[in-house]
Amino acid sequence: MANSIPICPLMSAGNEISIVCAQENCAWYMKNYKTCSVYLLAHNAVLDIKEKQNQKTPQ
């Protein structure tokens, strides 16, 4: 999947057709990570949820 075409999660939401990522031409694109900041936000949120679930004591 390294050669797959990146899809814009914001522009594609609610559309039947996926919109191709504009990369450097998009304000949400992070050049340092070579990915969309929306994906990074989602990834960090998942890690945060997992950490909170692991800290939760069983009742």
SVG drawing of the C-alpha trace seen along z (x, -y; Angstrom):
<svg xmlns="http://www.w3.org/2000/svg" viewBox="-23 -26 33 32">
<polyline fill="none" stroke="black" stroke-width="0.4" points="0.0,0.0 3.0,-2.3 2.2,-3.2 -1.5,-3.8 -3.1,-7.2 -3.8,-9.2 -7.4,-10.1 -8.5,-13.4 -10.6,-12.5 -12.2,-15.9 -13.2,-16.3 -14.3,-12.7 -16.5,-12.6 -20.1,-12.2 -19.2,-11.7 -19.7,-8.6 -16.4,-9.4 -13.1,-9.6 -11.2,-12.9 -7.5,-12.7 -5.3,-14.4 -3.8,-17.8 -0.8,-17.2 1.5,-20.3 -1.4,-22.4 -3.6,-21.7 -3.4,-23.5 -4.0,-20.2 -1.1,-18.4 2.0,-18.0 5.1,-17.8 7.3,-16.5 5.1,-13.5 4.1,-13.2 0.5,-12.7 -2.7,-14.6 -3.0,-16.1 -6.5,-14.7 -5.1,-11.2 -2.6,-12.2 -5.3,-13.6 -7.3,-10.4 -4.3,-8.2 -3.4,-10.2 -7.0,-10.1 -7.0,-6.3 -3.8,-6.0 -5.3,-8.3 -8.4,-6.2 -6.4,-3.0 -4.3,-4.5 -7.3,-5.6 -8.9,-2.1 -5.7,-0.5 -5.7,-2.8 -9.3,-2.1 -9.6,0.4 -12.1,3.3 -15.3,2.9"/>
</svg>
